[in-house]
Structures are given as C-alpha cells and as structure tokens.
C-alpha cells in the first residue's frame, strides 16, 4: 500500500490522469446528452477541418464544452444538462479526434466528403485516392419493404475485399452511412469514417484506419462514439 503523499503514489496518479486524458475518442461539433460526453473545455484534440471545396486538413484545436439546455431530458426551465461541443477555430471541424496516435497535422487527401445518404442493398460508390481506386458496396437481401437481411458494407481495394460492417437484420430507417473517406493517417491508403448505427435514434461515429489493419485486411476499427437523439 502506497502512502497518499509518497512520490510513487503521485507518479501513479499522474500516469492514471494522463492515460484517461489520452483515451481514444471521436466526436462532432454538436450537442450531447450529459452522460454521452467525457471531456472538458481547454483540452487539445485533432480536428478534421475543411479548407476549400472538397479538401481537408488535420490540425490541433482547443475544444470548448458549454452547458446548454437538453431539450429532451431537461424539465426545469433553468436546467442545463446538455453539453455543446465547439472548437476554438472560426471554421468548425467535421470531426474531433483524441488519443489516436496515427493522426498527424497536415493536409489530408480526400475521396468523399460528408455524406448523408443511408445506402440500401445494391448501393455502390467509387472512392478514388490518387491513382488507387476503391469501391464501397452494400449487399444483402430484402426481407420485405422495411427490413433487410444479411446487410453488409464491403470495401474493396486492389482485389482485396473486407466487410467493414454487417448485421443479420436492419430496417430501412436504421441503415448505417458513409460520413467521410480519405487518407487520414498519411500512408497513402483509404481510411473511413462511418455511422455504424443499427437504430434510427442512435448515431455511432466510427473511425477505421488502414495503418491499424490486420494482415490481409484493408482497415481496422480504431474508435467509435455513440450518441442518441431522444
């Protein structure tokens, strides 16, 4: 047992605090319910910022977390349990990432910018990165007008295929979606940010990086952040 005032206890405490501060996360500039956000104002995160049409860069930015009214959960007129996330820059980032060591500041080669569609069975889109062409396709079968069986999102590059998302069954109101595609980690290979939700009221922003891919794979899930609407 270490005494509270001992040097070793202080080192262990500082190490614990540093580890917590570096916990990997990915968030958006939006309002979260109280329990959905575990950060505070003043911390430096890596932001994915738009620079001009279709182009982006990664750069560090200070995160600001403000208390605001949560229109879903707050009942009292003066209650403010919601947490609004903004960045210190005038131009706000698409995403803020923390504790992801593979990300370095600089220009980011981009294939697809922010997408809002939720792809159904048969969807296919090209994701070009320099001279390399990838495709993202959706496979499965229609169970009926509302539900899909064996829903899969498949990434293919250079003859290598990888299922990056799959569910035995999803409804047409809860399809996942492609949010961004490009080279975030600077290795010349495609990285993805998807909303991997399986519920119409849930958003699950998920980062996939090529530098973390296992042998024979294209990308690996690094971190995700789930939030609810109501």
Rosetta blueprint (number, residue, H / E / L):
1 X L
2 X L
3 X L
4 X L
5 X L
6 X L
7 X H
8 X H
9 X H
10 X H
11 X H
12 X H
13 X H
14 X H
15 X H
16 X H
17 X H
18 X H
19 X H
20 X H
21 X H
22 X L
23 X L
24 X L
25 X E
26 X E
27 X E
28 X L
29 X L
30 X L
31 X E
32 X E
33 X L
34 X H
35 X H
36 X H
37 X L
38 X L
39 X L
40 X L
41 X L
42 X L
43 X L
44 X E
45 X E
46 X E
47 X E
48 X E
49 X E
50 X E
51 X E
52 X E
53 X L
54 X L
55 X E
56 X E
57 X E
58 X E
59 X E
60 X E
61 X E
62 X E
63 X E
64 X E
65 X E
66 X E
67 X E
68 X E
69 X L
70 X L
71 X L
72 X L
73 X L
74 X L
75 X L
76 X L
77 X L
78 X L
79 X L
80 X L
81 X L
82 X E
83 X E
84 X E
85 X E
86 X E
87 X E
88 X L
89 X L
90 X L
91 X L
92 X L
93 X L
94 X L
95 X E
96 X E
97 X E
98 X E
99 X L
100 X L
101 X L
102 X L
103 X L
104 X L
105 X L
106 X E
107 X E
108 X E
109 X E
110 X E
111 X E
112 X E
113 X L
114 X L
115 X L
116 X L
117 X L
118 X L
119 X L
120 X L
121 X L
122 X L
123 X L
124 X E
125 X E
126 X E
127 X E
128 X E
129 X E
130 X L
131 X L
132 X E
133 X E
134 X E
135 X E
136 X E
137 X E
138 X E
139 X E
140 X E
141 X E
142 X E
143 X L
144 X L
145 X L
146 X L
147 X E
148 X E
149 X E
150 X E
151 X E
152 X E
153 X E
154 X E
155 X E
156 X E
157 X E
158 X L
159 X L
160 X E
161 X E
162 X E
163 X E
164 X E
165 X E
166 X E
167 X E
168 X E
169 X E
170 X E
171 X E
172 X L
173 X L
174 X L
175 X L
176 X L
177 X E
178 X E
179 X E
180 X E
181 X E
182 X E
183 X E
184 X L
185 X L
186 X L
187 X L
188 X L
189 X L
190 X L
191 X E
192 X E
193 X E
194 X E
195 X E
196 X L
197 X L
198 X L
199 X L
200 X L
201 X L
202 X E
203 X E
204 X E
205 X E
206 X E
207 X E
208 X E
209 X E
210 X L
211 X L
212 X L
213 X L
214 X L
215 X L
216 X L
217 X L
218 X L
219 X L
220 X E
221 X E
222 X E
223 X E
224 X E
225 X E
226 X E
227 X E
228 X E
229 X L
230 X L
